[in-house]
Amino acid sequence: MTLLDAAHTFPSVFDGPTETRAGFASLGLPRPLVRTLDRAGITTPFPIQSATIPDALAGSDVLGRGQTGSGKTLAFGLPMLARIAASGRSAPRRPKALVLVPTRELAMQVNDALTPLAKSMGLFTKTAFGGAPYQTQIYALERGVDVLVATPGRLGDLIEKGACSLGAVEISVLDEADQMADMGFLPDVTALLEQTPAGAQRLLFSATLDGDVDILVRRFMSDPVIHQVDAAVATVDTMEHHALLIPPKDKFDILAAIANRSGRTIMFVKTQLAVDRLVDQFAEVGVRAGALHGGKTQRVRTRTLAEFREGRVDVLVATNVAARGIHVDNVSMVVHVDPPNDAKDYLHRAGRTARAGESGTVVTLVLPRQRRSTFTMLERAGVAPVRTEVTASAPALANVTGARRPSGVPVPAHLPVPSRDRRTAADHRGPRPVRSDGDPRGHRASGRAFHERRPRRFAPSPRP
């Protein structure tokens, strides 16, 4: 994700660069940050940025609610960089700012958005997440990292190895806090925040501010300023919602026809096994798709997203790992192959389309046995979809989705891997169990999800 992607900028209401700079400068941001934003074409602060940046610059704890795509990365990133730049560079292994995120993809995107801004202030950023070599991350920390963007599991491991200490952290940011709670990271996040100084500033951003998120707020935040810039329902005017009532025997044929549509499409299913099976089945009928889930190595996941962004494949089949924080331009359709059980999951999946003023369509496939639970969930999400009964041959399917019958000529399930990106055949033999944040140590032998495991406690590492 580029700096411009992070902003999801709307057309400017100003006449030119001078007024644009005044708009961001009026929030109290340092001139180097304002200039960098201007060069990136970021013109107008989003509502969540205008609301939270002044309070964060003033040193207040800030609690911000906004859906993915509302501009949260710059809302916390800009004041964070401005504040820590005033105290000079970080000591080895002692970052001054910490951004905790639930997934490695989001870690990379946040880091990509912050890097040019940090550079303008003379600061250095680095990611720490599972699936990447330890030594590279350890070496960067030894040289001195000002802003560390990390997943909880890998950061805990680095602390246990003595490669990182949180004793000098001045600002802690929790991005997508509700997802971290949903994924079972609350004990790890709690243990990590306990290692930061008690008086450190905390910024927490989430789509919802209830449940386990409230536990974090009450425990770690001091009189936070609360900003809620949108409702936790689907209110995007440019997003259409459809529920396709389908017979079970036609489900795959319907999916294959939708996958063969013209336009960039993301399909969500519940399990990693279902992702891989569906991608292989698509390939057999002539549709090439990419697979994205937590069981893929980091190298494969990065390559799959690149292929999707570059248009080498137009269909991405994913589990919920891609539902939050991942921004890909011009996704025109999201398909819920398996309807989510939770309204929050529906909204986060749906949020991959109709971003930054673009239009998009969200389609939910509903089998007869799923109707009651699915429509109850949609009502909680604030969605009243157009209901249409379709079969694989019904004209209504093409009218709603642009579905086209696949060629039936098999294609390779995976694009060729460039030689410089080829490690071992293990990358292509199927998913290897890993933890949700990409830690390569994997699940326990029982196959339980990470959030079902007994949480680890991290002992603070000695300060250098």
C-alpha positions in Angstrom: 0.0 0.0 0.0 1.4 3.4 -1.0 1.1 6.6 1.0 -1.8 7.6 -1.4 -3.5 4.3 -0.8 -3.4 4.9 3.0 -5.1 8.2 2.6 -7.8 7.0 0.1 -8.0 10.7 -0.8 -11.2 12.2 -2.0 -11.1 15.0 -4.7 -9.8 18.2 -3.2 -12.1 21.0 -2.2 -9.2 23.4 -2.6 -7.9 25.1 -5.6 -4.2 24.2 -5.4 -1.2 23.0 -3.4 -1.0 26.1 -1.2 -4.5 25.7 0.2 -3.9 21.9 0.5 -0.8 22.5 2.7 -2.8 24.9 4.8 -5.4 22.3 5.3 -3.0 19.8 6.8 -0.8 22.4 8.4 -3.9 23.7 10.3 -4.0 20.3 12.2 -0.6 21.2 13.7 1.5 18.8 11.6 5.2 19.6 11.0 6.1 21.1 7.7 8.1 18.1 6.4 5.1 15.8 6.9 2.8 18.3 5.1 5.2 18.6 2.2 5.4 14.8 1.9 1.7 14.5 1.9 1.4 17.1 -0.8 4.0 15.4 -3.0 2.0 12.2 -2.7 -1.1 13.9 -3.9 -2.9 13.6 -0.6 -5.0 16.7 -0.5 -7.8 16.7 2.0 -7.8 15.2 5.5 -10.4 12.5 6.0 -12.9 13.1 8.9 -11.1 10.6 11.2 -7.8 12.4 10.5 -9.2 15.9 11.2 -10.8 14.6 14.4 -8.0 12.7 15.9 -4.7 14.3 14.8 -4.9 17.4 17.0 -5.7 15.4 20.1 -3.0 12.9 19.4 -0.5 15.7 18.8 -1.4 17.2 22.1 -0.4 13.9 23.8 -3.9 12.6 24.7 -4.8 9.0 24.6 -7.1 8.6 21.6 -9.8 6.0 20.9 -10.9 6.1 17.3 -13.6 4.1 15.6 -13.8 3.8 11.8 -14.2 1.2 9.2 -11.2 -0.1 7.2 -10.5 2.5 4.4 -11.5 5.5 6.5 -7.9 6.8 6.7 -6.9 5.4 10.1 -3.3 4.7 9.1 -2.5 8.4 8.6 -4.7 9.3 11.6 -2.3 7.6 14.0 0.8 7.7 11.8 1.1 11.4 11.3 0.9 12.5 15.0 3.0 9.5 16.1 5.9 10.5 13.8 5.6 14.2 14.7 5.8 13.5 18.4 8.7 11.0 18.5 10.8 13.0 16.1 11.2 15.7 18.7 13.2 13.4 21.0 15.8 12.2 18.5 16.7 8.8 17.2 16.1 5.5 19.0 18.7 3.5 20.9 19.5 0.0 19.6 16.8 -2.5 20.3 14.6 0.2 21.9 12.0 1.5 19.5 10.2 4.7 20.5 6.9 3.9 18.8 5.1 0.6 18.5 2.2 -0.2 16.1 0.6 -3.6 16.8 -1.5 -5.1 13.9 -3.2 -8.5 13.6 -1.7 -9.7 10.3 1.5 -9.6 8.4 -0.1 -8.2 5.3 -1.4 -5.2 7.3 2.0 -4.8 8.9 3.6 -4.4 5.5 0.9 -2.0 4.3 1.1 0.2 7.3 4.9 0.2 7.1 4.8 1.1 3.3 2.5 4.0 4.1 4.6 5.4 7.0 8.1 4.9 5.4 8.2 8.1 3.2 6.6 10.1 6.1 9.2 8.8 8.6 12.0 9.5 6.2 11.0 13.1 5.9 11.4 13.4 9.6 14.7 11.5 9.8 13.1 8.4 11.3 13.5 4.7 10.5 10.6 2.2 10.4 10.7 -1.6 10.4 8.3 -4.5 10.4 8.3 -7.6 12.6 6.1 -10.5 11.7 6.2 -14.3 11.4 7.2 -16.0 8.2 10.1 -13.6 7.7 13.7 -14.3 8.8 14.5 -13.4 12.4 18.0 -12.3 11.6 16.9 -9.5 9.3 14.6 -8.1 12.0 17.1 -8.5 14.8 19.8 -6.7 12.7 17.5 -3.8 12.1 16.6 -3.5 15.8 20.3 -3.6 16.7 20.9 -0.6 14.3 18.0 1.3 15.9 14.3 1.3 14.8 12.2 4.4 15.6 8.8 2.9 14.6 8.2 -0.8 14.9 5.2 -2.2 13.1 4.6 -5.7 14.5 2.3 -8.6 14.9 2.0 -9.8 18.6 3.4 -13.2 18.1 6.7 -12.3 16.4 7.2 -9.3 18.7 6.9 -11.5 21.7 9.5 -13.9 20.2 11.9 -11.1 19.6 11.5 -9.9 23.2 12.1 -13.4 24.5 15.3 -13.5 22.4 16.5 -10.3 24.0 16.4 -8.5 20.6 13.9 -5.9 21.6 12.8 -4.0 24.6 9.6 -1.9 24.9 11.0 0.1 27.8 11.5 3.2 25.7 8.2 3.2 23.8 6.6 6.7 23.9 3.6 5.9 21.8 1.7 2.6 21.4 -0.8 2.1 18.6 -3.3 -0.7 18.3 -4.6 -0.9 14.8 -7.7 -3.1 14.0 -8.0 -3.8 17.7 -11.3 -5.6 17.4 -9.7 -8.1 15.0 -6.8 -8.7 17.3 -9.4 -9.5 20.1 -11.4 -11.7 17.7 -8.3 -13.7 16.7 -7.4 -14.4 20.4 -4.5 -12.0 20.6 -5.8 -10.2 23.7 -3.5 -12.0 26.2 -0.5 -11.3 24.0 -1.4 -7.7 23.4 -2.0 -7.2 27.1 1.4 -8.8 28.0 3.2 -6.5 25.4 1.5 -3.3 26.6 2.4 -4.1 30.2 6.1 -3.8 29.1 5.7 -0.3 27.8 6.1 2.7 30.2 2.9 3.4 32.2 2.9 7.0 31.1 3.2 6.3 27.4 0.6 7.6 25.0 -1.9 5.1 23.6 -3.8 5.3 20.4 -6.4 2.6 19.6 -8.2 2.3 16.4 -11.0 -0.2 15.7 -14.1 -0.7 13.7 -16.0 -1.4 16.9 -15.4 -0.4 20.5 -17.1 -3.1 22.5 -16.3 -6.4 24.1 -12.7 -7.3 24.5 -11.6 -3.9 23.0 -13.3 -2.3 26.0 -11.1 -4.4 28.3 -7.9 -2.9 26.7 -9.3 0.6 26.9 -10.1 0.4 30.6 -6.8 -1.2 31.4 -4.3 0.8 29.4 -5.9 4.1 28.4 -6.0 7.2 30.5 -9.1 9.4 30.0 -9.1 8.8 26.2 -10.6 11.2 23.8 -13.2 9.3 21.7 -13.9 9.9 18.1 -16.5 7.9 16.2 -16.7 9.1 12.6 -19.0 6.5 11.1 -21.6 3.9 12.1 -20.8 0.3 12.5 -23.2 -0.6 9.6 -22.9 -0.7 5.9 -23.6 2.9 4.8 -21.5 3.3 1.7 -23.8 4.8 -1.0 -21.7 3.3 -3.9 -22.0 -0.3 -2.6 -24.8 -2.6 -3.8 -25.7 -5.7 -1.7 -27.3 -8.8 -3.3 -28.3 -12.1 -1.8 -28.5 -14.9 -4.3 -30.7 -17.7 -3.2 -29.2 -20.8 -4.9 -29.8 -24.6 -5.0 -26.9 -26.6 -3.5 -26.3 -28.6 -6.7 -25.6 -25.4 -8.7 -23.2 -23.7 -6.2 -19.9 -24.5 -7.9 -21.2 -23.7 -11.4 -22.5 -20.4 -10.2 -19.2 -19.6 -8.5 -17.2 -20.5 -11.6 -19.3 -18.3 -13.7 -19.0 -15.4 -11.3 -15.2 -16.0 -11.1 -15.1 -15.7 -14.9 -16.7 -12.3 -14.9 -14.8 -9.2 -16.2 -13.4 -7.3 -13.2 -11.4 -7.8 -10.1 -13.2 -10.1 -7.6 -12.5 -11.3 -4.1 -14.3 -14.4 -2.8 -14.4 -15.3 0.9 -14.7 -18.8 2.3 -14.5 -20.1 5.8 -11.5 -22.5 5.8 -8.0 -22.8 4.3 -8.8 -26.2 2.8 -11.9 -24.7 1.1 -9.7 -21.9 -0.4 -7.2 -24.4 -2.0 -9.9 -26.7 -3.2 -11.9 -23.9 -4.8 -8.8 -22.5 -6.6 -8.0 -26.0 -8.0 -11.6 -26.5 -9.1 -11.6 -23.1 -10.8 -8.4 -24.1 -12.7 -10.0 -27.3 -13.9 -12.7 -25.3 -15.7 -10.5 -22.6 -17.1 -10.4 -19.9 -14.4 -7.1 -19.0 -12.8 -7.5 -17.6 -9.3 -5.1 -16.8 -6.4 -5.4 -18.4 -2.9 -4.7 -16.3 0.2 -4.9 -17.7 3.7 -2.8 -18.0 6.9 -1.5 -21.4 5.9 0.6 -20.0 3.0 4.2 -19.0 3.5 4.9 -15.3 3.5 6.7 -15.6 0.2 3.6 -17.2 -1.5 1.2 -14.7 0.2 3.2 -11.7 -0.9 3.4 -13.1 -4.5 -0.3 -13.9 -4.6 -1.3 -10.3 -3.6 1.2 -8.9 -6.1 -0.4 -11.0 -8.9 -3.8 -9.8 -7.9 -2.8 -6.1 -7.7 -1.0 -6.3 -11.0 -3.9 -8.0 -12.8 -2.1 -11.3 -13.5 -5.1 -12.9 -11.8 -8.5 -11.2 -11.5 -9.9 -13.5 -8.8 -8.6 -13.9 -5.2 -10.1 -16.6 -3.0 -9.4 -15.9 0.7 -10.3 -16.6 4.2 -10.9 -13.8 6.7 -7.1 -13.1 6.8 -7.7 -10.7 3.8 -10.9 -9.2 5.2 -9.2 -6.4 7.2 -6.6 -3.9 6.3 -5.9 -5.2 2.8 -6.3 -2.5 0.2 -6.3 -3.4 -3.5 -7.5 -0.8 -6.0 -10.5 -1.4 -8.2 -12.0 -4.5 -6.6 -15.5 -4.3 -8.2 -17.1 -7.3 -6.5 -16.9 -9.2 -3.2 -18.5 -12.6 -3.0 -19.4 -14.3 0.3 -19.1 -17.9 -0.8 -19.8 -18.9 2.8 -21.9 -16.3 4.6 -20.1 -15.1 7.7 -21.7 -15.7 11.1 -21.0 -12.2 12.4 -22.1 -8.8 11.1 -18.6 -7.4 11.7 -17.1 -10.0 9.5 -19.6 -9.2 6.7 -18.8 -5.5 6.9 -15.0 -6.1 6.9 -15.2 -8.4 3.9 -17.6 -6.1 2.1 -15.2 -3.2 2.8 -12.7 -4.6 0.2 -14.9 -3.0 -2.5 -16.5 0.5 -3.0 -13.4 2.2 -1.5 -12.5 5.9 -1.8 -15.7 6.8 -3.7 -15.5 3.8 -6.2 -18.6 1.7 -6.8 -18.8 -2.0 -5.9 -21.1 -5.0 -5.5 -21.3 -7.4 -2.6 -22.9 -10.8 -3.3 -23.8 -13.4 -0.7 -24.6 -16.9 -1.8 -27.4 -18.3 0.3 -28.4 -22.0 0.4 -31.9 -22.9 1.6 -30.6 -24.0 5.1 -28.7 -20.8 5.5 -31.5 -18.3 4.9 -32.7 -17.6 8.4 -29.2 -17.2 9.9 -27.9 -15.2 7.0 -30.7 -12.7 6.9 -30.6 -12.2 10.6 -26.8 -11.4 10.3 -27.5 -9.0 7.4 -30.1 -7.2 9.4 -27.5 -6.7 12.3 -25.1 -5.3 9.7 -27.6 -2.8 8.6 -27.9 -4.3 5.1 -31.1 -4.9 3.2 -29.8 -6.9 0.1 -31.7 -7.4 -3.1 -32.9 -11.0 -2.9 -32.8 -13.0 -6.2 -33.4 -16.7 -6.8 -30.9 -17.9 -9.4 -29.6 -21.1 -11.0 -26.5 -21.6 -13.0 -28.3 -21.0 -16.2 -30.6 -18.1 -15.1 -30.2 -14.8 -16.9 -30.6 -13.1 -13.6 -27.2 -14.4 -12.5 -25.4 -12.6 -15.3 -27.6 -9.5 -14.8 -26.5 -9.2 -11.2 -22.9 -10.3 -11.3 -21.7 -10.2 -14.9 -21.2 -14.0 -14.7 -19.9 -15.8 -17.8 -19.6 -19.5 -18.5 -15.9 -20.6 -18.2 -14.2 -22.1 -21.2 -13.8 -25.5 -19.6 -10.2 -25.7 -20.8 -7.9 -26.4 -17.7 -5.3 -23.8 -16.8 -2.4 -24.0 -14.3 -3.6 -23.4 -10.8 -0.5 -21.3 -10.1 1.4 -18.9 -12.3 5.1 -19.8 -12.9 7.4 -18.8 -10.0 10.3 -16.6 -11.1 13.6 -18.4 -10.4 14.7 -15.8 -7.9 11.5 -16.4 -5.9 11.8 -20.2 -6.0 12.8 -21.8 -2.7 11.5 -25.3 -2.4 8.6 -27.3 -3.8 7.1 -27.2 -0.3 5.6 -23.8 -1.2 3.4 -25.5 -3.8 2.5 -28.7 -2.0 -0.3 -27.1 0.0 -0.7 -25.1 3.2 1.6 -25.6 6.2 -0.1 -24.9 9.5 0.9 -21.6 10.9 -0.4 -19.2 13.4 -2.8 -16.5 12.3 -0.1 -13.8 12.4 2.2 -15.9 10.2 4.4 -17.4 12.9 6.1 -20.4 11.3 6.1 -22.5 14.4 2.5 -23.4 13.6 -0.5 -24.8 15.5 -0.2 -27.5 18.1 -0.6 -31.0 16.8 -4.2 -31.0 17.7 -4.9 -28.4 15.0 -6.6 -26.0 17.4 -6.7 -22.4 16.2 -4.2 -19.9 17.8 -6.9 -18.2 19.9 -7.8 -21.6 21.5 -4.3 -22.1 22.7 -3.2 -21.2 26.2 -1.7 -17.7 25.9 2.0 -17.2 26.5 3.3 -14.6 28.9 6.4 -12.7 28.0 9.0 -11.9 30.5 10.5 -8.4 30.0 13.9 -8.6 28.4 16.7 -6.8 30.3 17.4 -3.3 29.1 20.7 -2.9 27.3 
